[in-house]
Amino acid sequence: MSTPEEYTAALERLQQRFNEVWTQHQRMLLALENARDVVHRTHCQTSNYYGRFPPHCWKECEEAMDAMLEAGWMPLDVKVQP
């Protein structure tokens, strides 16, 4: 049987690893969000399309958004239903 000290040490190691993984996850989400913004700025200029995205950009933007959603990102404008 393990002692309380061993349980405490194991929980501390688990918490530390969780924090490391969470930080990596947050960095990945930030990188994906930045990538989406780069796509918008570099490939999806709206000036020639009357304020709308050009047709070829929708697929790139949707793919970036899908990757972000799969990674756990949630848009701020989404309302969660109770």
PDB file of N, CA, C and O in Angstrom, chain B, residues numbered from 101:
ATOM      1  N   MET B 101       0.829  -1.179   0.000  1.00  0.00           N
ATOM      2  CA  MET B 101       0.000   0.000   0.000  1.00  0.00           C
ATOM      3  C   MET B 101       0.876   1.245   0.000  1.00  0.00           C
ATOM      4  O   MET B 101       1.977   1.257   0.550  1.00  0.00           O
ATOM      5  N   SER B 102       0.376   2.248  -0.606  1.00  0.00           N
ATOM      6  CA  SER B 102       1.104   3.509  -0.675  1.00  0.00           C
ATOM      7  C   SER B 102       0.788   4.372   0.535  1.00  0.00           C
ATOM      8  O   SER B 102      -0.278   4.276   1.144  1.00  0.00           O
ATOM      9  N   THR B 103       1.740   5.203   0.851  1.00  0.00           N
ATOM     10  CA  THR B 103       1.556   6.114   1.980  1.00  0.00           C
ATOM     11  C   THR B 103       0.899   7.399   1.482  1.00  0.00           C
ATOM     12  O   THR B 103       0.906   7.674   0.283  1.00  0.00           O
ATOM     13  N   PRO B 104       0.330   8.185   2.396  1.00  0.00           N
ATOM     14  CA  PRO B 104      -0.260   9.464   1.992  1.00  0.00           C
ATOM     15  C   PRO B 104       0.747  10.375   1.281  1.00  0.00           C
ATOM     16  O   PRO B 104       0.386  11.123   0.372  1.00  0.00           O
ATOM     17  N   GLU B 105       2.006  10.304   1.703  1.00  0.00           N
ATOM     18  CA  GLU B 105       3.032  11.130   1.065  1.00  0.00           C
ATOM     19  C   GLU B 105       3.241  10.717  -0.392  1.00  0.00           C
ATOM     20  O   GLU B 105       3.453  11.561  -1.263  1.00  0.00           O
ATOM     21  N   GLU B 106       3.179   9.409  -0.646  1.00  0.00           N
ATOM     22  CA  GLU B 106       3.343   8.924  -2.021  1.00  0.00           C
ATOM     23  C   GLU B 106       2.158   9.352  -2.888  1.00  0.00           C
ATOM     24  O   GLU B 106       2.333   9.727  -4.047  1.00  0.00           O
ATOM     25  N   TYR B 107       0.953   9.291  -2.318  1.00  0.00           N
ATOM     26  CA  TYR B 107      -0.226   9.765  -3.045  1.00  0.00           C
ATOM     27  C   TYR B 107      -0.104  11.253  -3.357  1.00  0.00           C
ATOM     28  O   TYR B 107      -0.399  11.694  -4.468  1.00  0.00           O
ATOM     29  N   THR B 108       0.333  12.012  -2.364  1.00  0.00           N
ATOM     30  CA  THR B 108       0.497  13.453  -2.548  1.00  0.00           C
ATOM     31  C   THR B 108       1.522  13.745  -3.637  1.00  0.00           C
ATOM     32  O   THR B 108       1.298  14.606  -4.488  1.00  0.00           O
ATOM     33  N   ALA B 109       2.634  13.038  -3.613  1.00  0.00           N
ATOM     34  CA  ALA B 109       3.674  13.239  -4.627  1.00  0.00           C
ATOM     35  C   ALA B 109       3.154  12.853  -6.011  1.00  0.00           C
ATOM     36  O   ALA B 109       3.427  13.540  -6.995  1.00  0.00           O
ATOM     37  N   ALA B 110       2.408  11.756  -6.083  1.00  0.00           N
ATOM     38  CA  ALA B 110       1.854  11.325  -7.373  1.00  0.00           C
ATOM     39  C   ALA B 110       0.851  12.343  -7.896  1.00  0.00           C
ATOM     40  O   ALA B 110       0.838  12.639  -9.091  1.00  0.00           O
ATOM     41  N   LEU B 111       0.013  12.880  -7.021  1.00  0.00           N
ATOM     42  CA  LEU B 111      -0.952  13.902  -7.436  1.00  0.00           C
ATOM     43  C   LEU B 111      -0.249  15.172  -7.903  1.00  0.00           C
ATOM     44  O   LEU B 111      -0.678  15.797  -8.872  1.00  0.00           O
ATOM     45  N   GLU B 112       0.815  15.552  -7.227  1.00  0.00           N
ATOM     46  CA  GLU B 112       1.572  16.733  -7.639  1.00  0.00           C
ATOM     47  C   GLU B 112       2.195  16.527  -9.015  1.00  0.00           C
ATOM     48  O   GLU B 112       2.188  17.437  -9.843  1.00  0.00           O
ATOM     49  N   ARG B 113       2.739  15.322  -9.264  1.00  0.00           N
ATOM     50  CA  ARG B 113       3.307  15.027 -10.587  1.00  0.00           C
ATOM     51  C   ARG B 113       2.221  15.051 -11.657  1.00  0.00           C
ATOM     52  O   ARG B 113       2.434  15.566 -12.755  1.00  0.00           O
ATOM     53  N   LEU B 114       1.067  14.495 -11.337  1.00  0.00           N
ATOM     54  CA  LEU B 114      -0.050  14.489 -12.278  1.00  0.00           C
ATOM     55  C   LEU B 114      -0.516  15.910 -12.578  1.00  0.00           C
ATOM     56  O   LEU B 114      -0.777  16.246 -13.733  1.00  0.00           O
ATOM     57  N   GLN B 115      -0.622  16.741 -11.549  1.00  0.00           N
ATOM     58  CA  GLN B 115      -1.030  18.132 -11.744  1.00  0.00           C
ATOM     59  C   GLN B 115      -0.011  18.884 -12.590  1.00  0.00           C
ATOM     60  O   GLN B 115      -0.384  19.668 -13.462  1.00  0.00           O
ATOM     61  N   GLN B 116       1.266  18.649 -12.338  1.00  0.00           N
ATOM     62  CA  GLN B 116       2.311  19.311 -13.115  1.00  0.00           C
ATOM     63  C   GLN B 116       2.226  18.899 -14.581  1.00  0.00           C
ATOM     64  O   GLN B 116       2.331  19.743 -15.471  1.00  0.00           O
ATOM     65  N   ARG B 117       2.037  17.611 -14.833  1.00  0.00           N
ATOM     66  CA  ARG B 117       1.940  17.129 -16.220  1.00  0.00           C
ATOM     67  C   ARG B 117       0.694  17.685 -16.897  1.00  0.00           C
ATOM     68  O   ARG B 117       0.735  18.067 -18.067  1.00  0.00           O
ATOM     69  N   PHE B 118      -0.415  17.731 -16.159  1.00  0.00           N
ATOM     70  CA  PHE B 118      -1.634  18.314 -16.707  1.00  0.00           C
ATOM     71  C   PHE B 118      -1.397  19.763 -17.098  1.00  0.00           C
ATOM     72  O   PHE B 118      -1.801  20.185 -18.182  1.00  0.00           O
ATOM     73  N   ASN B 119      -0.746  20.532 -16.227  1.00  0.00           N
ATOM     74  CA  ASN B 119      -0.462  21.937 -16.521  1.00  0.00           C
ATOM     75  C   ASN B 119       0.418  22.076 -17.757  1.00  0.00           C
ATOM     76  O   ASN B 119       0.209  22.981 -18.565  1.00  0.00           O
ATOM     77  N   GLU B 120       1.397  21.194 -17.913  1.00  0.00           N
ATOM     78  CA  GLU B 120       2.264  21.235 -19.095  1.00  0.00           C
ATOM     79  C   GLU B 120       1.464  20.963 -20.366  1.00  0.00           C
ATOM     80  O   GLU B 120       1.605  21.674 -21.361  1.00  0.00           O
ATOM     81  N   VAL B 121       0.628  19.935 -20.325  1.00  0.00           N
ATOM     82  CA  VAL B 121      -0.181  19.586 -21.501  1.00  0.00           C
ATOM     83  C   VAL B 121      -1.175  20.699 -21.809  1.00  0.00           C
ATOM     84  O   VAL B 121      -1.385  21.038 -22.973  1.00  0.00           O
ATOM     85  N   TRP B 122      -1.786  21.269 -20.774  1.00  0.00           N
ATOM     86  CA  TRP B 122      -2.745  22.358 -20.972  1.00  0.00           C
ATOM     87  C   TRP B 122      -2.058  23.558 -21.620  1.00  0.00           C
ATOM     88  O   TRP B 122      -2.613  24.177 -22.528  1.00  0.00           O
ATOM     89  N   THR B 123      -0.864  23.883 -21.160  1.00  0.00           N
ATOM     90  CA  THR B 123      -0.119  24.998 -21.748  1.00  0.00           C
ATOM     91  C   THR B 123       0.200  24.724 -23.210  1.00  0.00           C
ATOM     92  O   THR B 123       0.068  25.617 -24.047  1.00  0.00           O
ATOM     93  N   GLN B 124       0.614  23.510 -23.526  1.00  0.00           N
ATOM     94  CA  GLN B 124       0.883  23.147 -24.920  1.00  0.00           C
ATOM     95  C   GLN B 124      -0.384  23.265 -25.758  1.00  0.00           C
ATOM     96  O   GLN B 124      -0.344  23.759 -26.885  1.00  0.00           O
ATOM     97  N   HIS B 125      -1.492  22.820 -25.216  1.00  0.00           N
ATOM     98  CA  HIS B 125      -2.773  22.893 -25.911  1.00  0.00           C
ATOM     99  C   HIS B 125      -3.138  24.347 -26.195  1.00  0.00           C
ATOM    100  O   HIS B 125      -3.549  24.675 -27.308  1.00  0.00           O
ATOM    101  N   GLN B 126      -2.993  25.214 -25.209  1.00  0.00           N
ATOM    102  CA  GLN B 126      -3.318  26.625 -25.392  1.00  0.00           C
ATOM    103  C   GLN B 126      -2.410  27.268 -26.437  1.00  0.00           C
ATOM    104  O   GLN B 126      -2.864  28.089 -27.233  1.00  0.00           O
ATOM    105  N   ARG B 127      -1.134  26.899 -26.438  1.00  0.00           N
ATOM    106  CA  ARG B 127      -0.212  27.428 -27.450  1.00  0.00           C
ATOM    107  C   ARG B 127      -0.604  26.961 -28.843  1.00  0.00           C
ATOM    108  O   ARG B 127      -0.519  27.725 -29.804  1.00  0.00           O
ATOM    109  N   MET B 128      -1.037  25.699 -28.957  1.00  0.00           N
ATOM    110  CA  MET B 128      -1.462  25.177 -30.247  1.00  0.00           C
ATOM    111  C   MET B 128      -2.701  25.924 -30.738  1.00  0.00           C
ATOM    112  O   MET B 128      -2.789  26.275 -31.915  1.00  0.00           O
ATOM    113  N   LEU B 129      -3.650  26.166 -29.846  1.00  0.00           N
ATOM    114  CA  LEU B 129      -4.842  26.908 -30.237  1.00  0.00           C
ATOM    115  C   LEU B 129      -4.487  28.318 -30.688  1.00  0.00           C
ATOM    116  O   LEU B 129      -5.031  28.815 -31.674  1.00  0.00           O
ATOM    117  N   LEU B 130      -3.585  28.955 -29.975  1.00  0.00           N
ATOM    118  CA  LEU B 130      -3.156  30.295 -30.358  1.00  0.00           C
ATOM    119  C   LEU B 130      -2.484  30.272 -31.724  1.00  0.00           C
ATOM    120  O   LEU B 130      -2.721  31.155 -32.549  1.00  0.00           O
ATOM    121  N   ALA B 131      -1.651  29.270 -31.967  1.00  0.00           N
ATOM    122  CA  ALA B 131      -0.993  29.149 -33.269  1.00  0.00           C
ATOM    123  C   ALA B 131      -2.013  28.945 -34.381  1.00  0.00           C
ATOM    124  O   ALA B 131      -1.882  29.529 -35.456  1.00  0.00           O
ATOM    125  N   LEU B 132      -3.025  28.124 -34.134  1.00  0.00           N
ATOM    126  CA  LEU B 132      -4.062  27.909 -35.142  1.00  0.00           C
ATOM    127  C   LEU B 132      -4.863  29.179 -35.393  1.00  0.00           C
ATOM    128  O   LEU B 132      -5.197  29.495 -36.535  1.00  0.00           O
ATOM    129  N   GLU B 133      -5.168  29.900 -34.330  1.00  0.00           N
ATOM    130  CA  GLU B 133      -5.912  31.142 -34.490  1.00  0.00           C
ATOM    131  C   GLU B 133      -5.081  32.163 -35.265  1.00  0.00           C
ATOM    132  O   GLU B 133      -5.602  32.872 -36.126  1.00  0.00           O
ATOM    133  N   ASN B 134      -3.793  32.233 -34.954  1.00  0.00           N
ATOM    134  CA  ASN B 134      -2.912  33.133 -35.694  1.00  0.00           C
ATOM    135  C   ASN B 134      -2.814  32.724 -37.159  1.00  0.00           C
ATOM    136  O   ASN B 134      -2.781  33.580 -38.044  1.00  0.00           O
ATOM    137  N   ALA B 135      -2.767  31.417 -37.419  1.00  0.00           N
ATOM    138  CA  ALA B 135      -2.714  30.935 -38.804  1.00  0.00           C
ATOM    139  C   ALA B 135      -3.972  31.343 -39.551  1.00  0.00           C
ATOM    140  O   ALA B 135      -3.906  31.756 -40.708  1.00  0.00           O
ATOM    141  N   ARG B 136      -5.104  31.228 -38.898  1.00  0.00           N
ATOM    142  CA  ARG B 136      -6.356  31.648 -39.534  1.00  0.00           C
ATOM    143  C   ARG B 136      -6.309  33.136 -39.869  1.00  0.00           C
ATOM    144  O   ARG B 136      -6.720  33.546 -40.954  1.00  0.00           O
ATOM    145  N   ASP B 137      -5.808  33.940 -38.935  1.00  0.00           N
ATOM    146  CA  ASP B 137      -5.714  35.376 -39.176  1.00  0.00           C
ATOM    147  C   ASP B 137      -4.770  35.688 -40.331  1.00  0.00           C
ATOM    148  O   ASP B 137      -5.033  36.595 -41.121  1.00  0.00           O
ATOM    149  N   VAL B 138      -3.673  34.942 -40.432  1.00  0.00           N
ATOM    150  CA  VAL B 138      -2.735  35.143 -41.539  1.00  0.00           C
ATOM    151  C   VAL B 138      -3.413  34.832 -42.861  1.00  0.00           C
ATOM    152  O   VAL B 138      -3.243  35.561 -43.838  1.00  0.00           O
ATOM    153  N   VAL B 139      -4.180  33.750 -42.894  1.00  0.00           N
ATOM    154  CA  VAL B 139      -4.915  33.407 -44.119  1.00  0.00           C
ATOM    155  C   VAL B 139      -5.834  34.554 -44.497  1.00  0.00           C
ATOM    156  O   VAL B 139      -5.885  34.951 -45.661  1.00  0.00           O
ATOM    157  N   HIS B 140      -6.549  35.083 -43.541  1.00  0.00           N
ATOM    158  CA  HIS B 140      -7.464  36.188 -43.820  1.00  0.00           C
ATOM    159  C   HIS B 140      -6.723  37.409 -44.356  1.00  0.00           C
ATOM    160  O   HIS B 140      -7.161  38.033 -45.323  1.00  0.00           O
ATOM    161  N   ARG B 141      -5.605  37.746 -43.727  1.00  0.00           N
ATOM    162  CA  ARG B 141      -4.890  38.963 -44.127  1.00  0.00           C
ATOM    163  C   ARG B 141      -4.166  38.822 -45.455  1.00  0.00           C
ATOM    164  O   ARG B 141      -4.116  39.773 -46.235  1.00  0.00           O
ATOM    165  N   THR B 142      -3.605  37.651 -45.723  1.00  0.00           N
ATOM    166  CA  THR B 142      -2.759  37.522 -46.907  1.00  0.00           C
ATOM    167  C   THR B 142      -3.485  37.016 -48.137  1.00  0.00           C
ATOM    168  O   THR B 142      -3.152  37.398 -49.259  1.00  0.00           O
ATOM    169  N   HIS B 143      -4.477  36.159 -47.934  1.00  0.00           N
ATOM    170  CA  HIS B 143      -5.137  35.559 -49.085  1.00  0.00           C
ATOM    171  C   HIS B 143      -6.569  36.014 -49.268  1.00  0.00           C
ATOM    172  O   HIS B 143      -7.166  35.775 -50.318  1.00  0.00           O
ATOM    173  N   CYS B 144      -7.114  36.649 -48.290  1.00  0.00           N
ATOM    174  CA  CYS B 144      -8.543  36.945 -48.332  1.00  0.00           C
ATOM    175  C   CYS B 144      -8.793  38.445 -48.234  1.00  0.00           C
ATOM    176  O   CYS B 144      -9.610  38.893 -47.430  1.00  0.00           O
ATOM    177  N   GLN B 145      -8.103  39.200 -49.035  1.00  0.00           N
ATOM    178  CA  GLN B 145      -8.330  40.641 -49.052  1.00  0.00           C
ATOM    179  C   GLN B 145      -9.723  40.924 -49.602  1.00  0.00           C
ATOM    180  O   GLN B 145     -10.110  40.384 -50.639  1.00  0.00           O
ATOM    181  N   THR B 146     -10.464  41.763 -48.911  1.00  0.00           N
ATOM    182  CA  THR B 146     -11.855  42.002 -49.295  1.00  0.00           C
ATOM    183  C   THR B 146     -12.035  43.280 -50.104  1.00  0.00           C
ATOM    184  O   THR B 146     -13.146  43.563 -50.551  1.00  0.00           O
ATOM    185  N   SER B 147     -10.986  44.051 -50.303  1.00  0.00           N
ATOM    186  CA  SER B 147     -11.145  45.354 -50.948  1.00  0.00           C
ATOM    187  C   SER B 147     -11.703  45.252 -52.364  1.00  0.00           C
ATOM    188  O   SER B 147     -12.454  46.129 -52.791  1.00  0.00           O
ATOM    189  N   ASN B 148     -11.352  44.204 -53.094  1.00  0.00           N
ATOM    190  CA  ASN B 148     -11.835  44.058 -54.466  1.00  0.00           C
ATOM    191  C   ASN B 148     -13.158  43.309 -54.548  1.00  0.00           C
ATOM    192  O   ASN B 148     -13.687  43.102 -55.641  1.00  0.00           O
ATOM    193  N   TYR B 149     -13.693  42.905 -53.411  1.00  0.00           N
ATOM    194  CA  TYR B 149     -14.910  42.083 -53.413  1.00  0.00           C
ATOM    195  C   TYR B 149     -16.026  42.738 -52.603  1.00  0.00           C
ATOM    196  O   TYR B 149     -16.888  42.043 -52.064  1.00  0.00           O
ATOM    197  N   TYR B 150     -16.018  44.045 -52.516  1.00  0.00           N
ATOM    198  CA  TYR B 150     -17.080  44.799 -51.856  1.00  0.00           C
ATOM    199  C   TYR B 150     -17.314  44.345 -50.414  1.00  0.00           C
ATOM    200  O   TYR B 150     -18.453  44.167 -49.982  1.00  0.00           O
ATOM    201  N   GLY B 151     -16.221  44.161 -49.682  1.00  0.00           N
ATOM    202  CA  GLY B 151     -16.314  43.805 -48.275  1.00  0.00           C
ATOM    203  C   GLY B 151     -16.609  42.346 -47.992  1.00  0.00           C
ATOM    204  O   GLY B 151     -16.820  41.972 -46.838  1.00  0.00           O
ATOM    205  N   ARG B 152     -16.628  41.514 -49.024  1.00  0.00           N
ATOM    206  CA  ARG B 152     -16.882  40.083 -48.835  1.00  0.00           C
ATOM    207  C   ARG B 152     -15.625  39.319 -49.197  1.00  0.00           C
ATOM    208  O   ARG B 152     -14.780  39.806 -49.949  1.00  0.00           O
ATOM    209  N   PHE B 153     -15.508  38.106 -48.651  1.00  0.00           N
ATOM    210  CA  PHE B 153     -14.353  37.284 -48.984  1.00  0.00           C
ATOM    211  C   PHE B 153     -14.450  36.792 -50.418  1.00  0.00           C
ATOM    212  O   PHE B 153     -15.535  36.444 -50.883  1.00  0.00           O
ATOM    213  N   PRO B 154     -13.314  36.758 -51.129  1.00  0.00           N
ATOM    214  CA  PRO B 154     -13.319  36.157 -52.463  1.00  0.00           C
ATOM    215  C   PRO B 154     -13.625  34.666 -52.351  1.00  0.00           C
ATOM    216  O   PRO B 154     -13.300  34.038 -51.343  1.00  0.00           O
ATOM    217  N   PRO B 155     -14.246  34.102 -53.379  1.00  0.00           N
ATOM    218  CA  PRO B 155     -14.675  32.699 -53.313  1.00  0.00           C
ATOM    219  C   PRO B 155     -13.555  31.718 -52.966  1.00  0.00           C
ATOM    220  O   PRO B 155     -13.794  30.757 -52.235  1.00  0.00           O
ATOM    221  N   HIS B 156     -12.335  31.936 -53.474  1.00  0.00           N
ATOM    222  CA  HIS B 156     -11.259  30.967 -53.225  1.00  0.00           C
ATOM    223  C   HIS B 156     -10.811  30.948 -51.768  1.00  0.00           C
ATOM    224  O   HIS B 156     -10.110  30.023 -51.357  1.00  0.00           O
ATOM    225  N   CYS B 157     -11.195  31.939 -50.984  1.00  0.00           N
ATOM    226  CA  CYS B 157     -10.760  32.001 -49.588  1.00  0.00           C
ATOM    227  C   CYS B 157     -11.641  31.198 -48.652  1.00  0.00           C
ATOM    228  O   CYS B 157     -11.200  30.803 -47.573  1.00  0.00           O
ATOM    229  N   TRP B 158     -12.861  30.956 -49.044  1.00  0.00           N
ATOM    230  CA  TRP B 158     -13.766  30.282 -48.122  1.00  0.00           C
ATOM    231  C   TRP B 158     -13.246  28.915 -47.731  1.00  0.00           C
ATOM    232  O   TRP B 158     -13.316  28.545 -46.560  1.00  0.00           O
ATOM    233  N   LYS B 159     -12.726  28.158 -48.682  1.00  0.00           N
ATOM    234  CA  LYS B 159     -12.232  26.811 -48.373  1.00  0.00           C
ATOM    235  C   LYS B 159     -11.053  26.886 -47.399  1.00  0.00           C
ATOM    236  O   LYS B 159     -11.008  26.123 -46.434  1.00  0.00           O
ATOM    237  N   GLU B 160     -10.098  27.794 -47.637  1.00  0.00           N
ATOM    238  CA  GLU B 160      -8.954  27.933 -46.739  1.00  0.00           C
ATOM    239  C   GLU B 160      -9.399  28.337 -45.337  1.00  0.00           C
ATOM    240  O   GLU B 160      -8.907  27.801 -44.344  1.00  0.00           O
ATOM    241  N   CYS B 161     -10.319  29.271 -45.263  1.00  0.00           N
ATOM    242  CA  CYS B 161     -10.787  29.744 -43.964  1.00  0.00           C
ATOM    243  C   CYS B 161     -11.574  28.657 -43.237  1.00  0.00           C
ATOM    244  O   CYS B 161     -11.441  28.497 -42.023  1.00  0.00           O
ATOM    245  N   GLU B 162     -12.391  27.914 -43.975  1.00  0.00           N
ATOM    246  CA  GLU B 162     -13.146  26.826 -43.352  1.00  0.00           C
ATOM    247  C   GLU B 162     -12.212  25.737 -42.836  1.00  0.00           C
ATOM    248  O   GLU B 162     -12.446  25.183 -41.762  1.00  0.00           O
ATOM    249  N   GLU B 163     -11.157  25.424 -43.588  1.00  0.00           N
ATOM    250  CA  GLU B 163     -10.205  24.404 -43.142  1.00  0.00           C
ATOM    251  C   GLU B 163      -9.484  24.849 -41.875  1.00  0.00           C
ATOM    252  O   GLU B 163      -9.283  24.050 -40.960  1.00  0.00           O
ATOM    253  N   ALA B 164      -9.094  26.120 -41.819  1.00  0.00           N
ATOM    254  CA  ALA B 164      -8.441  26.638 -40.616  1.00  0.00           C
ATOM    255  C   ALA B 164      -9.400  26.590 -39.427  1.00  0.00           C
ATOM    256  O   ALA B 164      -9.010  26.222 -38.319  1.00  0.00           O
ATOM    257  N   MET B 165     -10.652  26.964 -39.666  1.00  0.00           N
ATOM    258  CA  MET B 165     -11.643  26.937 -38.594  1.00  0.00           C
ATOM    259  C   MET B 165     -11.903  25.505 -38.129  1.00  0.00           C
ATOM    260  O   MET B 165     -12.010  25.259 -36.927  1.00  0.00           O
ATOM    261  N   ASP B 166     -12.003  24.567 -39.055  1.00  0.00           N
ATOM    262  CA  ASP B 166     -12.208  23.160 -38.688  1.00  0.00           C
ATOM    263  C   ASP B 166     -11.064  22.652 -37.814  1.00  0.00           C
ATOM    264  O   ASP B 166     -11.295  21.962 -36.822  1.00  0.00           O
ATOM    265  N   ALA B 167      -9.830  22.995 -38.185  1.00  0.00           N
ATOM    266  CA  ALA B 167      -8.673  22.560 -37.394  1.00  0.00           C
ATOM    267  C   ALA B 167      -8.735  23.140 -35.986  1.00  0.00           C
ATOM    268  O   ALA B 167      -8.413  22.458 -35.013  1.00  0.00           O
ATOM    269  N   MET B 168      -9.149  24.395 -35.881  1.00  0.00           N
ATOM    270  CA  MET B 168      -9.246  25.025 -34.567  1.00  0.00           C
ATOM    271  C   MET B 168     -10.339  24.375 -33.722  1.00  0.00           C
ATOM    272  O   MET B 168     -10.151  24.141 -32.528  1.00  0.00           O
ATOM    273  N   LEU B 169     -11.481  24.084 -34.347  1.00  0.00           N
ATOM    274  CA  LEU B 169     -12.576  23.459 -33.608  1.00  0.00           C
ATOM    275  C   LEU B 169     -12.197  22.059 -33.144  1.00  0.00           C
ATOM    276  O   LEU B 169     -12.522  21.662 -32.024  1.00  0.00           O
ATOM    277  N   GLU B 170     -11.508  21.309 -34.006  1.00  0.00           N
ATOM    278  CA  GLU B 170     -11.067  19.971 -33.628  1.00  0.00           C
ATOM    279  C   GLU B 170     -10.079  20.014 -32.465  1.00  0.00           C
ATOM    280  O   GLU B 170     -10.004  19.078 -31.669  1.00  0.00           O
ATOM    281  N   ALA B 171      -9.324  21.109 -32.375  1.00  0.00           N
ATOM    282  CA  ALA B 171      -8.350  21.252 -31.293  1.00  0.00           C
ATOM    283  C   ALA B 171      -8.991  21.751 -30.001  1.00  0.00           C
ATOM    284  O   ALA B 171      -8.323  21.842 -28.972  1.00  0.00           O
ATOM    285  N   GLY B 172     -10.281  22.072 -30.051  1.00  0.00           N
ATOM    286  CA  GLY B 172     -10.972  22.471 -28.835  1.00  0.00           C
ATOM    287  C   GLY B 172     -11.289  23.945 -28.717  1.00  0.00           C
ATOM    288  O   GLY B 172     -11.802  24.378 -27.686  1.00  0.00           O
ATOM    289  N   TRP B 173     -10.998  24.727 -29.742  1.00  0.00           N
ATOM    290  CA  TRP B 173     -11.285  26.159 -29.708  1.00  0.00           C
ATOM    291  C   TRP B 173     -12.777  26.370 -29.855  1.00  0.00           C
ATOM    292  O   TRP B 173     -13.439  25.645 -30.597  1.00  0.00           O
ATOM    293  N   MET B 174     -13.309  27.354 -29.155  1.00  0.00           N
ATOM    294  CA  MET B 174     -14.720  27.686 -29.310  1.00  0.00           C
ATOM    295  C   MET B 174     -14.837  29.176 -29.585  1.00  0.00           C
ATOM    296  O   MET B 174     -14.288  29.989 -28.842  1.00  0.00           O
ATOM    297  N   PRO B 175     -15.544  29.540 -30.642  1.00  0.00           N
ATOM    298  CA  PRO B 175     -15.715  30.965 -30.944  1.00  0.00           C
ATOM    299  C   PRO B 175     -16.402  31.681 -29.785  1.00  0.00           C
ATOM    300  O   PRO B 175     -17.255  31.106 -29.108  1.00  0.00           O
ATOM    301  N   LEU B 176     -16.029  32.924 -29.565  1.00  0.00           N
ATOM    302  CA  LEU B 176     -16.600  33.681 -28.460  1.00  0.00           C
ATOM    303  C   LEU B 176     -18.062  34.018 -28.686  1.00  0.00           C
ATOM    304  O   LEU B 176     -18.800  34.242 -27.727  1.00  0.00           O
ATOM    305  N   ASP B 177     -18.494  34.058 -29.949  1.00  0.00           N
ATOM    306  CA  ASP B 177     -19.872  34.444 -30.229  1.00  0.00           C
ATOM    307  C   ASP B 177     -20.853  33.276 -30.167  1.00  0.00           C
ATOM    308  O   ASP B 177     -22.040  33.455 -30.443  1.00  0.00           O
ATOM    309  N   VAL B 178     -20.380  32.092 -29.812  1.00  0.00           N
ATOM    310  CA  VAL B 178     -21.261  30.930 -29.691  1.00  0.00           C
ATOM    311  C   VAL B 178     -21.946  30.977 -28.332  1.00  0.00           C
ATOM    312  O   VAL B 178     -21.289  31.117 -27.301  1.00  0.00           O
ATOM    313  N   LYS B 179     -23.234  30.864 -28.337  1.00  0.00           N
ATOM    314  CA  LYS B 179     -24.006  30.841 -27.099  1.00  0.00           C
ATOM    315  C   LYS B 179     -24.273  29.386 -26.726  1.00  0.00           C
ATOM    316  O   LYS B 179     -24.796  28.621 -27.537  1.00  0.00           O
ATOM    317  N   VAL B 180     -23.920  29.010 -25.519  1.00  0.00           N
ATOM    318  CA  VAL B 180     -24.153  27.651 -25.042  1.00  0.00           C
ATOM    319  C   VAL B 180     -25.573  27.576 -24.501  1.00  0.00           C
ATOM    320  O   VAL B 180     -25.963  28.358 -23.634  1.00  0.00           O
ATOM    321  N   GLN B 181     -26.332  26.633 -25.017  1.00  0.00           N
ATOM    322  CA  GLN B 181     -27.716  26.455 -24.575  1.00  0.00           C
ATOM    323  C   GLN B 181     -27.743  25.707 -23.246  1.00  0.00           C
ATOM    324  O   GLN B 181     -27.050  24.701 -23.097  1.00  0.00           O
ATOM    325  N   PRO B 182     -28.533  26.179 -22.271  1.00  0.00           N
ATOM    326  CA  PRO B 182     -28.619  25.473 -20.976  1.00  0.00           C
ATOM    327  C   PRO B 182     -29.371  24.157 -21.103  1.00  0.00           C
ATOM    328  O   PRO B 182     -29.533  23.441 -20.115  1.00  0.00           O
TER     329      PRO B 182
END
